[in-house]
Amino acid sequence: MDGNIDYRRVILVEGLEADAAFATIPVEDLIADRMGQYAWGTAAEMREQARILFRLHPDCDRAYLDCRVREETGGEYGIEDLD
């Protein structure tokens, strides 16, 4: 994702084990990454993965997601392409 992630949105997951924790990027960035791969022709199946993630997270930040999808796809796609 070439450093385009808003690091204030990184999620820290704790409590799986006593001293175990890990950080993950938000679902919006995962969706945008898959749409970027799809847009650049490197993985056609990624659009369906993006759509599935989008459906599984109806509470996602749609404005941020749209911005990230447009960034990752060079403006070719937006949030409307996930429906």
Backbone atoms as SQL, in Angstrom:
CREATE TABLE atoms (id INTEGER PRIMARY KEY, chain TEXT, resi INTEGER, resn TEXT, atom TEXT, x REAL, y REAL, z REAL);
INSERT INTO atoms VALUES
  (1, 'A', 1, 'MET', 'N', 0.808, -1.189, 0.000),
  (2, 'A', 1, 'MET', 'CA', 0.000, 0.000, 0.000),
  (3, 'A', 1, 'MET', 'C', 0.853, 1.254, 0.000),
  (4, 'A', 2, 'ASP', 'N', 2.117, 1.072, -0.135),
  (5, 'A', 2, 'ASP', 'CA', 3.058, 2.171, -0.355),
  (6, 'A', 2, 'ASP', 'C', 2.977, 3.281, 0.686),
  (7, 'A', 3, 'GLY', 'N', 2.670, 2.932, 1.924),
  (8, 'A', 3, 'GLY', 'CA', 2.648, 3.933, 2.985),
  (9, 'A', 3, 'GLY', 'C', 1.446, 4.832, 2.982),
  (10, 'A', 4, 'ASN', 'N', 0.397, 4.496, 2.235),
  (11, 'A', 4, 'ASN', 'CA', -0.791, 5.336, 2.148),
  (12, 'A', 4, 'ASN', 'C', -1.782, 5.129, 3.282),
  (13, 'A', 5, 'ILE', 'N', -1.453, 4.288, 4.220),
  (14, 'A', 5, 'ILE', 'CA', -2.350, 3.996, 5.334),
  (15, 'A', 5, 'ILE', 'C', -2.320, 5.139, 6.343),
  (16, 'A', 6, 'ASP', 'N', -3.477, 5.465, 6.872),
  (17, 'A', 6, 'ASP', 'CA', -3.576, 6.434, 7.962),
  (18, 'A', 6, 'ASP', 'C', -3.247, 5.667, 9.245),
  (19, 'A', 7, 'TYR', 'N', -2.039, 5.824, 9.740),
  (20, 'A', 7, 'TYR', 'CA', -1.572, 5.032, 10.880),
  (21, 'A', 7, 'TYR', 'C', -2.361, 5.293, 12.166),
  (22, 'A', 8, 'ARG', 'N', -3.130, 6.365, 12.203),
  (23, 'A', 8, 'ARG', 'CA', -4.002, 6.604, 13.361),
  (24, 'A', 8, 'ARG', 'C', -5.143, 5.593, 13.397),
  (25, 'A', 9, 'ARG', 'N', -5.358, 4.889, 12.288),
  (26, 'A', 9, 'ARG', 'CA', -6.442, 3.917, 12.192),
  (27, 'A', 9, 'ARG', 'C', -5.980, 2.478, 12.452),
  (28, 'A', 10, 'VAL', 'N', -4.701, 2.287, 12.683),
  (29, 'A', 10, 'VAL', 'CA', -4.193, 0.941, 12.962),
  (30, 'A', 10, 'VAL', 'C', -4.839, 0.431, 14.243),
  (31, 'A', 11, 'ILE', 'N', -5.213, -0.836, 14.231),
  (32, 'A', 11, 'ILE', 'CA', -5.951, -1.442, 15.333),
  (33, 'A', 11, 'ILE', 'C', -5.017, -2.377, 16.103),
  (34, 'A', 12, 'LEU', 'N', -4.970, -2.223, 17.412),
  (35, 'A', 12, 'LEU', 'CA', -4.195, -3.110, 18.267),
  (36, 'A', 12, 'LEU', 'C', -5.139, -4.159, 18.842),
  (37, 'A', 13, 'VAL', 'N', -4.836, -5.414, 18.574),
  (38, 'A', 13, 'VAL', 'CA', -5.645, -6.529, 19.069),
  (39, 'A', 13, 'VAL', 'C', -4.896, -7.148, 20.237),
  (40, 'A', 14, 'GLU', 'N', -5.537, -7.156, 21.388),
  (41, 'A', 14, 'GLU', 'CA', -4.919, -7.675, 22.603),
  (42, 'A', 14, 'GLU', 'C', -5.804, -8.747, 23.225),
  (43, 'A', 15, 'GLY', 'N', -5.220, -9.501, 24.162),
  (44, 'A', 15, 'GLY', 'CA', -5.993, -10.406, 24.982),
  (45, 'A', 15, 'GLY', 'C', -6.165, -11.809, 24.446),
  (46, 'A', 16, 'LEU', 'N', -5.503, -12.146, 23.354),
  (47, 'A', 16, 'LEU', 'CA', -5.619, -13.506, 22.848),
  (48, 'A', 16, 'LEU', 'C', -4.914, -14.488, 23.772),
  (49, 'A', 17, 'GLU', 'N', -3.774, -14.071, 24.291),
  (50, 'A', 17, 'GLU', 'CA', -3.020, -14.814, 25.295),
  (51, 'A', 17, 'GLU', 'C', -2.456, -13.787, 26.259),
  (52, 'A', 18, 'ALA', 'N', -1.829, -14.217, 27.286),
  (53, 'A', 18, 'ALA', 'CA', -1.368, -13.320, 28.341),
  (54, 'A', 18, 'ALA', 'C', -0.571, -12.127, 27.818),
  (55, 'A', 19, 'ASP', 'N', 0.456, -12.365, 27.062),
  (56, 'A', 19, 'ASP', 'CA', 1.307, -11.277, 26.585),
  (57, 'A', 19, 'ASP', 'C', 1.266, -11.123, 25.070),
  (58, 'A', 20, 'ALA', 'N', 0.235, -11.624, 24.444),
  (59, 'A', 20, 'ALA', 'CA', 0.161, -11.583, 22.986),
  (60, 'A', 20, 'ALA', 'C', -0.682, -10.398, 22.524),
  (61, 'A', 21, 'ALA', 'N', -0.183, -9.711, 21.530),
  (62, 'A', 21, 'ALA', 'CA', -0.917, -8.615, 20.902),
  (63, 'A', 21, 'ALA', 'C', -0.342, -8.427, 19.507),
  (64, 'A', 22, 'PHE', 'N', -1.147, -7.889, 18.628),
  (65, 'A', 22, 'PHE', 'CA', -0.651, -7.561, 17.294),
  (66, 'A', 22, 'PHE', 'C', -1.428, -6.375, 16.749),
  (67, 'A', 23, 'ALA', 'N', -0.821, -5.707, 15.801),
  (68, 'A', 23, 'ALA', 'CA', -1.453, -4.565, 15.154),
  (69, 'A', 23, 'ALA', 'C', -1.885, -4.974, 13.751),
  (70, 'A', 24, 'THR', 'N', -3.011, -4.431, 13.329),
  (71, 'A', 24, 'THR', 'CA', -3.514, -4.711, 11.987),
  (72, 'A', 24, 'THR', 'C', -4.054, -3.425, 11.372),
  (73, 'A', 25, 'ILE', 'N', -4.032, -3.382, 10.067),
  (74, 'A', 25, 'ILE', 'CA', -4.596, -2.226, 9.383),
  (75, 'A', 25, 'ILE', 'C', -6.117, -2.366, 9.361),
  (76, 'A', 26, 'PRO', 'N', -6.819, -1.264, 9.213),
  (77, 'A', 26, 'PRO', 'CA', -8.281, -1.339, 9.214),
  (78, 'A', 26, 'PRO', 'C', -8.825, -2.017, 7.952),
  (79, 'A', 27, 'VAL', 'N', -10.043, -2.497, 8.057),
  (80, 'A', 27, 'VAL', 'CA', -10.665, -3.216, 6.952),
  (81, 'A', 27, 'VAL', 'C', -10.769, -2.342, 5.702),
  (82, 'A', 28, 'GLU', 'N', -10.937, -1.048, 5.872),
  (83, 'A', 28, 'GLU', 'CA', -11.015, -0.157, 4.711),
  (84, 'A', 28, 'GLU', 'C', -9.748, -0.247, 3.864),
  (85, 'A', 29, 'ASP', 'N', -8.601, -0.339, 4.525),
  (86, 'A', 29, 'ASP', 'CA', -7.335, -0.449, 3.801),
  (87, 'A', 29, 'ASP', 'C', -7.168, -1.824, 3.160),
  (88, 'A', 30, 'LEU', 'N', -7.677, -2.858, 3.815),
  (89, 'A', 30, 'LEU', 'CA', -7.645, -4.197, 3.211),
  (90, 'A', 30, 'LEU', 'C', -8.486, -4.226, 1.938),
  (91, 'A', 31, 'ILE', 'N', -9.658, -3.632, 1.996),
  (92, 'A', 31, 'ILE', 'CA', -10.537, -3.575, 0.830),
  (93, 'A', 31, 'ILE', 'C', -9.876, -2.781, -0.289),
  (94, 'A', 32, 'ALA', 'N', -9.325, -1.634, 0.045),
  (95, 'A', 32, 'ALA', 'CA', -8.679, -0.790, -0.958),
  (96, 'A', 32, 'ALA', 'C', -7.495, -1.499, -1.604),
  (97, 'A', 33, 'ASP', 'N', -6.733, -2.236, -0.818),
  (98, 'A', 33, 'ASP', 'CA', -5.600, -2.983, -1.351),
  (99, 'A', 33, 'ASP', 'C', -6.068, -4.002, -2.383),
  (100, 'A', 34, 'ARG', 'N', -7.128, -4.725, -2.073),
  (101, 'A', 34, 'ARG', 'CA', -7.631, -5.722, -3.011),
  (102, 'A', 34, 'ARG', 'C', -8.172, -5.078, -4.284),
  (103, 'A', 35, 'MET', 'N', -8.833, -3.945, -4.142),
  (104, 'A', 35, 'MET', 'CA', -9.317, -3.242, -5.331),
  (105, 'A', 35, 'MET', 'C', -8.156, -2.721, -6.179),
  (106, 'A', 36, 'GLY', 'N', -7.085, -2.313, -5.518),
  (107, 'A', 36, 'GLY', 'CA', -5.902, -1.883, -6.255),
  (108, 'A', 36, 'GLY', 'C', -5.291, -3.013, -7.056),
  (109, 'A', 37, 'GLN', 'N', -5.199, -4.188, -6.451),
  (110, 'A', 37, 'GLN', 'CA', -4.677, -5.352, -7.163),
  (111, 'A', 37, 'GLN', 'C', -5.570, -5.693, -8.355),
  (112, 'A', 38, 'TYR', 'N', -6.876, -5.603, -8.140),
  (113, 'A', 38, 'TYR', 'CA', -7.824, -5.863, -9.224),
  (114, 'A', 38, 'TYR', 'C', -7.654, -4.834, -10.349),
  (115, 'A', 39, 'ALA', 'N', -7.585, -3.569, -9.978),
  (116, 'A', 39, 'ALA', 'CA', -7.517, -2.491, -10.972),
  (117, 'A', 39, 'ALA', 'C', -6.274, -2.568, -11.841),
  (118, 'A', 40, 'TRP', 'N', -5.179, -2.996, -11.261),
  (119, 'A', 40, 'TRP', 'CA', -3.930, -3.050, -12.016),
  (120, 'A', 40, 'TRP', 'C', -3.755, -4.370, -12.759),
  (121, 'A', 41, 'GLY', 'N', -4.786, -5.227, -12.706),
  (122, 'A', 41, 'GLY', 'CA', -4.780, -6.440, -13.503),
  (123, 'A', 41, 'GLY', 'C', -3.906, -7.563, -12.975),
  (124, 'A', 42, 'THR', 'N', -3.479, -7.465, -11.735),
  (125, 'A', 42, 'THR', 'CA', -2.597, -8.504, -11.201),
  (126, 'A', 42, 'THR', 'C', -3.349, -9.640, -10.531),
  (127, 'A', 43, 'ALA', 'N', -4.630, -9.439, -10.212),
  (128, 'A', 43, 'ALA', 'CA', -5.391, -10.480, -9.523),
  (129, 'A', 43, 'ALA', 'C', -6.887, -10.212, -9.674),
  (130, 'A', 44, 'ALA', 'N', -7.474, -10.792, -10.688),
  (131, 'A', 44, 'ALA', 'CA', -8.892, -10.557, -10.982),
  (132, 'A', 44, 'ALA', 'C', -9.814, -10.958, -9.836),
  (133, 'A', 45, 'GLU', 'N', -9.436, -11.971, -9.084),
  (134, 'A', 45, 'GLU', 'CA', -10.291, -12.460, -8.000),
  (135, 'A', 45, 'GLU', 'C', -10.353, -11.505, -6.809),
  (136, 'A', 46, 'MET', 'N', -9.487, -10.517, -6.777),
  (137, 'A', 46, 'MET', 'CA', -9.435, -9.605, -5.630),
  (138, 'A', 46, 'MET', 'C', -10.676, -8.725, -5.518),
  (139, 'A', 47, 'ARG', 'N', -11.346, -8.454, -6.635),
  (140, 'A', 47, 'ARG', 'CA', -12.564, -7.636, -6.545),
  (141, 'A', 47, 'ARG', 'C', -13.620, -8.360, -5.712),
  (142, 'A', 48, 'GLU', 'N', -13.762, -9.646, -5.905),
  (143, 'A', 48, 'GLU', 'CA', -14.737, -10.402, -5.121),
  (144, 'A', 48, 'GLU', 'C', -14.337, -10.429, -3.651),
  (145, 'A', 49, 'GLN', 'N', -13.049, -10.562, -3.362),
  (146, 'A', 49, 'GLN', 'CA', -12.610, -10.508, -1.965),
  (147, 'A', 49, 'GLN', 'C', -12.948, -9.156, -1.352),
  (148, 'A', 50, 'ALA', 'N', -12.733, -8.086, -2.105),
  (149, 'A', 50, 'ALA', 'CA', -13.059, -6.744, -1.623),
  (150, 'A', 50, 'ALA', 'C', -14.547, -6.627, -1.343),
  (151, 'A', 51, 'ARG', 'N', -15.362, -7.148, -2.242),
  (152, 'A', 51, 'ARG', 'CA', -16.813, -7.093, -2.052),
  (153, 'A', 51, 'ARG', 'C', -17.249, -7.870, -0.814),
  (154, 'A', 52, 'ILE', 'N', -16.657, -9.018, -0.582),
  (155, 'A', 52, 'ILE', 'CA', -17.000, -9.820, 0.593),
  (156, 'A', 52, 'ILE', 'C', -16.630, -9.071, 1.872),
  (157, 'A', 53, 'LEU', 'N', -15.432, -8.519, 1.914),
  (158, 'A', 53, 'LEU', 'CA', -15.017, -7.746, 3.092),
  (159, 'A', 53, 'LEU', 'C', -15.954, -6.567, 3.326),
  (160, 'A', 54, 'PHE', 'N', -16.355, -5.908, 2.263),
  (161, 'A', 54, 'PHE', 'CA', -17.263, -4.763, 2.352),
  (162, 'A', 54, 'PHE', 'C', -18.605, -5.191, 2.939),
  (163, 'A', 55, 'ARG', 'N', -19.134, -6.310, 2.484),
  (164, 'A', 55, 'ARG', 'CA', -20.417, -6.806, 3.000),
  (165, 'A', 55, 'ARG', 'C', -20.304, -7.246, 4.462),
  (166, 'A', 56, 'LEU', 'N', -19.150, -7.764, 4.847),
  (167, 'A', 56, 'LEU', 'CA', -18.959, -8.218, 6.231),
  (168, 'A', 56, 'LEU', 'C', -18.777, -7.062, 7.216),
  (169, 'A', 57, 'HIS', 'N', -18.512, -5.873, 6.697),
  (170, 'A', 57, 'HIS', 'CA', -18.252, -4.710, 7.560),
  (171, 'A', 57, 'HIS', 'C', -19.129, -3.528, 7.156),
  (172, 'A', 58, 'PRO', 'N', -20.442, -3.638, 7.372),
  (173, 'A', 58, 'PRO', 'CA', -21.344, -2.550, 6.976),
  (174, 'A', 58, 'PRO', 'C', -21.128, -1.262, 7.762),
  (175, 'A', 59, 'ASP', 'N', -20.407, -1.342, 8.876),
  (176, 'A', 59, 'ASP', 'CA', -20.164, -0.161, 9.703),
  (177, 'A', 59, 'ASP', 'C', -18.846, 0.535, 9.374),
  (178, 'A', 60, 'CYS', 'N', -18.207, 0.145, 8.277),
  (179, 'A', 60, 'CYS', 'CA', -16.915, 0.748, 7.936),
  (180, 'A', 60, 'CYS', 'C', -17.078, 2.236, 7.605),
  (181, 'A', 61, 'ASP', 'N', -15.987, 2.949, 7.650),
  (182, 'A', 61, 'ASP', 'CA', -15.966, 4.380, 7.346),
  (183, 'A', 61, 'ASP', 'C', -16.007, 4.531, 5.821),
  (184, 'A', 62, 'ARG', 'N', -17.177, 4.785, 5.288),
  (185, 'A', 62, 'ARG', 'CA', -17.374, 4.811, 3.833),
  (186, 'A', 62, 'ARG', 'C', -16.616, 5.945, 3.144),
  (187, 'A', 63, 'ALA', 'N', -16.518, 7.075, 3.787),
  (188, 'A', 63, 'ALA', 'CA', -15.786, 8.194, 3.179),
  (189, 'A', 63, 'ALA', 'C', -14.302, 7.848, 3.065),
  (190, 'A', 64, 'TYR', 'N', -13.739, 7.305, 4.132),
  (191, 'A', 64, 'TYR', 'CA', -12.328, 6.902, 4.109),
  (192, 'A', 64, 'TYR', 'C', -12.121, 5.783, 3.105),
  (193, 'A', 65, 'LEU', 'N', -13.036, 4.814, 3.079),
  (194, 'A', 65, 'LEU', 'CA', -12.929, 3.705, 2.140),
  (195, 'A', 65, 'LEU', 'C', -12.943, 4.205, 0.701),
  (196, 'A', 66, 'ASP', 'N', -13.863, 5.080, 0.371),
  (197, 'A', 66, 'ASP', 'CA', -13.939, 5.596, -0.996),
  (198, 'A', 66, 'ASP', 'C', -12.643, 6.297, -1.387),
  (199, 'A', 67, 'CYS', 'N', -12.117, 7.103, -0.481),
  (200, 'A', 67, 'CYS', 'CA', -10.854, 7.801, -0.730),
  (201, 'A', 67, 'CYS', 'C', -9.720, 6.809, -0.976),
  (202, 'A', 68, 'ARG', 'N', -9.637, 5.798, -0.133),
  (203, 'A', 68, 'ARG', 'CA', -8.556, 4.799, -0.259),
  (204, 'A', 68, 'ARG', 'C', -8.685, 3.966, -1.530),
  (205, 'A', 69, 'VAL', 'N', -9.914, 3.567, -1.889),
  (206, 'A', 69, 'VAL', 'CA', -10.110, 2.797, -3.120),
  (207, 'A', 69, 'VAL', 'C', -9.682, 3.642, -4.318),
  (208, 'A', 70, 'ARG', 'N', -10.065, 4.896, -4.334),
  (209, 'A', 70, 'ARG', 'CA', -9.676, 5.779, -5.451),
  (210, 'A', 70, 'ARG', 'C', -8.154, 5.952, -5.512),
  (211, 'A', 71, 'GLU', 'N', -7.519, 6.075, -4.357),
  (212, 'A', 71, 'GLU', 'CA', -6.051, 6.182, -4.341),
  (213, 'A', 71, 'GLU', 'C', -5.399, 4.920, -4.886),
  (214, 'A', 72, 'GLU', 'N', -5.853, 3.767, -4.419),
  (215, 'A', 72, 'GLU', 'CA', -5.229, 2.493, -4.802),
  (216, 'A', 72, 'GLU', 'C', -5.505, 2.107, -6.243),
  (217, 'A', 73, 'THR', 'N', -6.590, 2.627, -6.828),
  (218, 'A', 73, 'THR', 'CA', -6.944, 2.255, -8.203),
  (219, 'A', 73, 'THR', 'C', -6.646, 3.346, -9.216),
  (220, 'A', 74, 'GLY', 'N', -5.945, 4.372, -8.783),
  (221, 'A', 74, 'GLY', 'CA', -5.638, 5.464, -9.712),
  (222, 'A', 74, 'GLY', 'C', -6.875, 6.200, -10.188),
  (223, 'A', 75, 'GLY', 'N', -7.921, 6.198, -9.345),
  (224, 'A', 75, 'GLY', 'CA', -9.158, 6.904, -9.672),
  (225, 'A', 75, 'GLY', 'C', -10.115, 6.119, -10.552),
  (226, 'A', 76, 'GLU', 'N', -9.771, 4.900, -10.887),
  (227, 'A', 76, 'GLU', 'CA', -10.624, 4.090, -11.769),
  (228, 'A', 76, 'GLU', 'C', -11.859, 3.538, -11.067),
  (229, 'A', 77, 'TYR', 'N', -11.775, 3.308, -9.767),
  (230, 'A', 77, 'TYR', 'CA', -12.866, 2.705, -9.021),
  (231, 'A', 77, 'TYR', 'C', -13.110, 3.481, -7.742),
  (232, 'A', 78, 'GLY', 'N', -14.317, 3.317, -7.207),
  (233, 'A', 78, 'GLY', 'CA', -14.705, 3.929, -5.945),
  (234, 'A', 78, 'GLY', 'C', -15.571, 2.971, -5.163),
  (235, 'A', 79, 'ILE', 'N', -16.142, 3.459, -4.092),
  (236, 'A', 79, 'ILE', 'CA', -16.961, 2.617, -3.218),
  (237, 'A', 79, 'ILE', 'C', -18.173, 2.041, -3.960),
  (238, 'A', 80, 'GLU', 'N', -18.683, 2.760, -4.946),
  (239, 'A', 80, 'GLU', 'CA', -19.840, 2.270, -5.692),
  (240, 'A', 80, 'GLU', 'C', -19.553, 0.969, -6.456),
  (241, 'A', 81, 'ASP', 'N', -18.292, 0.687, -6.684),
  (242, 'A', 81, 'ASP', 'CA', -17.913, -0.525, -7.395),
  (243, 'A', 81, 'ASP', 'C', -17.846, -1.752, -6.487),
  (244, 'A', 82, 'LEU', 'N', -18.164, -1.576, -5.225),
  (245, 'A', 82, 'LEU', 'CA', -18.168, -2.685, -4.274),
  (246, 'A', 82, 'LEU', 'C', -19.558, -3.273, -4.074),
  (247, 'A', 83, 'ASP', 'N', -20.580, -2.594, -4.527),
  (248, 'A', 83, 'ASP', 'CA', -21.967, -3.094, -4.379),
  (249, 'A', 83, 'ASP', 'C', -22.269, -4.180, -5.381);
